[in-house]
Amino acid sequence: MRIFTLVLLLLIHQTSQGTTRIAVVDLKRIATESKAGKSIEAQIEAINNEARKELEAHEARIKAMDTGGKTGEDVRKIEELQIALYDMVRTRKYRITEAYRKAMSTLETKMKEVIKEICIKKGLKVVLNAEMVVLMFGVEDITEEVISRLNKVLPNLEVEKQ
């Protein structure tokens, strides 16, 4: 934290001398407000809903088997199905999380490309994540421009189906 503060003070000093141009960008806002970010969230929600329905159907089958007058064999089958359901839930959760991570990684890569293009165009030397900045004066916020450009180059991002 101490090094970050010293670097930030140095950058502020250089900016006040007119030698370095700094901007901020809200990466979290871009991820949630861009078309691609919204697309990822909608697809993950749909995948989760589909998985939830499938798991509820399996649970219903197990409950239907779990009635009175069971034999030892019936109990064993029910336990096996419950274990299989647990494994299925765990595997599905892992796959959905992995698909989300991959999609967000692709979005982040594209965000960085867009930010770099804006930096070159505007002659910016440093771009900080807005969440890391407590106070800023004379620093340009390029978040809206990044969202606008990102929406043009990446209006949708397909999440890997699970």
C-alpha angles and dihedrals in degrees: 000000000000093000091047090053092050092048090048092050090049091050092048090051092049090047091053088052089052095242101111130038116211130192135179130219130191103226095181091053091049091052092051101037103039119095091242092050091050089047091054092049093048093049093048090049090051091048090049092049091050091049091047091053092049092049092047089054090053091048090051091053091051092049091049089056092046098080133124123288097043122166124221088260091054091052091050092050091049091050091049091051091049091052091047090050091051091050090047092052092048093047093046092049091051093049093048091048090049092049090050092048092051093048092048090048090054090048091049092051091051091046090055091050091052092046090051091051090051091048092053092046094048098036093242116166100187133029118188129195105255090224089065095052117085098180132008136181124183092002118131120232108215097179096110092048091050092050091048094050094041090053089056098047098035111023093158136019121198116226113217108257117242 
